[in-house]
Amino acid sequence: MIEKEELDRFIASCKDEQAELLMTLGRIPAPQPPRGKARCVLQKVVRARGLQRGVDR
């Protein structure tokens, strides 16, 4: 079993790595909206459900 002091040292040693990982994840761009055929299919589904706005282009 790991002692508390050893666990605390391990957690402290990981902070830089965790910060770098979070910064890397933050740089991943958001998914792009559906395009082309997928957008047309999505528009039909949205309209079939009675929604008026549709899908932004």
N, C-alpha and C positions, 0 to 999 in steps of 0.2 A: 504494500500500500504506500502511496506517495504521501510524504509529510507535507504539511501546510507551507512551510518555508520553501521547500523545493518546488512546490506548485506555484507559489508566488514568484519565485525567480524565473520559472519557465514562462509564466504569463508576462512578466516584465520584459523578457527577452524577445517576445513575439510582437510587441507593440509596434515597432518600426515596420516589420513585415506586414502586419495587419493594416497599418496606415497606407502603405504602398499599394496593397491589394485593393483597398477601398478607392484610392485615387485612380487606379487602373480601371476598375469597374465603372467609376463615374465618367470616364472618357468614352465609354462605349455609347455610340449614338442610339437614339430611340428608333424603334422599328418604323419603317416608312409606311404610309397608308397604302391600301390595296390599289393596284394599278391594272389597267387594261381589262382583260376578261374577268378577273376576280372582282374588280370594282363593279362591272355590269351585273354580275351575279348578286353581289351584295346589295346593289340598288334595287333589284327586283325583289329580294327578300324583304328589304326595309319597306318598300312601297306596298307589298302584299300584306304587311302587317298594319297598314294604315298610317304610317308615319309620313309626314309631308316634306320634311327637309331633305331627305335623301342622303347621299354621300357627297361630301365636299370634294372638289377636284383639286 
